[in-house]
Amino acid sequence: MYAEVWVKTLVGEKSTLDGYKSSMNSFWLPAIGALALATVKHTDIATAIAAKAEDGATGKTTNNLLIPLRAMLAAAVADGKITVSPVVNVHNRKHQKAPPDPFTRDEMDAIVRHLARAPEVIVNYFLFAFTTGMRTSELIALRWGDIDWNRRIAQVSRAQVRHREKGTKTHQVRDVDLSDLALAALVAQKAHTFMRGPDVAIFCDPKGERWLSERRLREDFFHPALKACGIRRRPAYNTRHTYATVALMAGVNPAYIARQLGHANTAMLFKHYAKWIEGADSGLEARKLNLVFGPKLAQAKTEAN
């Protein structure tokens, strides 16, 4: 079967490859695997996608299913197995990406206060998460050797996804400036993992073992904390959004925040956090407009009359 041959040619991040293989094995092989490659038609693929959507799958889910199929059929064209890919005119479904849903400053403070009752390693982790804006996968992969105490930075060069280390999401290394609170969280965490060496993960579970994924952090500690505080349930990843929005509302330079988050420029920041950027000026920009289009323009109008 050509799909099995194609899967063996894949290289890249394990998490991505696992997703491709899962899509092929769990969806496409049952849907069209009984058909000979050369007989697969546009309508076969479109019908399978329509049925998945009818079952309630989101546009994002069905679009992700099409990614490996497109790649496999493009390879089949390159190999001369078929002349035209039958998926070429199967278009992605439109879907609206959910906007950032950060915690407010008061909610953030309440969460940290509640987690202070948990084992120290837990509050150390979440305090550091809220005050650095690092991705969850980056936090659990961070090692003591990544910390430059003199320069007060953490070098982010890897992530932990599905129990495996990989490069960062952007495939770039970045330096994250550490505030006093972020450094305080690290100092407190030293008692738990620092003496194991520079190549050891900084953050650990209450038993001293490294986190292989963020699931237990979320299910055992973060979501129970939200419930106890009466705070609407949101992913632990939203500590990153909270860092960005709290900083923006405090008037921190958007370009600086973008660098801290690992964005190549401010475009992504403005795209996702525009309303918080607009709200950060506390009326300053409106006052500037009043000055620009204010007394002199009013005087000119009066004189014209």
GISULGI-V252736 format. One record per backbone hydrogen bond with DSSP energy under -0.5 kcal/mol. NH is the residue of the N-H (numbers start at 1). CO is the residue of the C=O. Records with the same first field share a line. If there is no record, write none. Layout:
BEGIN
NH=CO / CO
END
This chain:
BEGIN
4=1
5=1
6=2
7=3
8=4
9=6
10=7
17=13
18=14
19=15
20=16
21=17
22=18
23=19
24=20
25=21
26=22
27=23
28=23
29=24
31=27
32=28
33=28 / 29
35=32
39=36
40=36 / 37
45=41
46=42
47=43
48=44
49=45
50=46
51=47
52=48
53=49
54=50
55=51
56=53
57=52
62=58
63=59
64=60
65=61
66=62
67=63
68=64
69=65
70=66
71=67
72=68
73=69
74=70
75=71
76=72
77=73
78=74
79=75
80=77
81=76
82=76
88=85
90=87
91=89
97=95
108=104
109=105
110=106
111=107
112=108
113=109
114=110
115=111
116=112
117=114
118=115
122=119
123=119
124=120
125=121
126=122
127=123
128=124
129=125
130=126
131=127
132=128 / 129
133=129
139=135
140=136
142=138 / 139
144=200
145=198
146=143
147=144
148=146 / 153
149=147
152=148
153=148
154=176
155=146
156=154 / 174
157=155
159=166
160=137
161=159 / 164
163=212
164=161
166=159
171=168
174=156
176=154
177=175
178=152
179=177
183=179
184=180
185=181
186=182
187=183
188=184
189=185
190=186
191=188
192=189
193=189
194=190
195=190
196=193
197=194
200=197
202=142
205=209
208=205
211=203
218=214
219=215
220=216
221=216 / 217
222=217
223=218
225=221
226=222
227=223
228=224
229=225
230=226 / 227
231=226
238=235
239=236
240=237
241=237
242=238
243=239
244=240
245=241
246=242
247=243
248=244
249=245
250=246
251=248
252=247
257=253
258=254
259=255
260=256
261=257
262=258 / 259
263=258
270=266
271=267
272=268
273=269
274=270
276=273
277=273
278=274
279=275
280=276 / 277
281=278
282=279
284=281
287=283
288=284
289=285
290=286
291=287
292=288
293=289
294=291
298=294
299=295
300=296
301=297
302=298
303=299
304=300
305=301
END
